[in-house]
Amino acid sequence: MALKQYKKTVLLAEAALDALCIFAAGWFASRFSFAAGEEPFRAHINERLGYIIVFVMAWWMAASDQRLFSSRRGESIRTQLFHIFKAAAIALIFSGFLVIFFTQRRIDPNFLLAFGACAFVGLALCRVLVRVCLWMIRRKGFNYRQILFIGANERANQLLVHMIGEGEHGYQLAGVLDDDPTRMRFFAPHEAPYLG
């Protein structure tokens, strides 16, 4: 029950942080597309607020579809950045379509371009920073998951080396199950306990 509550708290924190990044991107994009003298800046940003809110909701759906709210310990930063870019592009297109379809209002292309770029950069930076912080925490022995290997051979050892690495993925070996205890020689460098 506590683990379920912890996961829900982490999910809400990630969603809130994403929303904060998107609103900041909306502010920066509005600043970029704002021409002094046309209207007050507050009115300029208020005009785009509806689109930003729709984008936040579209981002949450696209990010869920790309599994950005689930634990992806073994995934590289490059792969995660690709999924962030894909989710941001989907959210940008979907929210633009919704706003144009339901309000019949044209979205300023300068704002749209600046907003898309700022949103992607902000979301990517936040998520990479969170990931680096998690790596540091896991290297100190916190926030880890225990794994059990069934069967010992050279390929299993290579997989274990990849999973454990320098500790950034947060996996610790609980032990090995194998019908032949002599195969434990493959896991000798890891001092893996033989569990039968």
Disulfide bonds with the S-S distance in Angstrom:
none
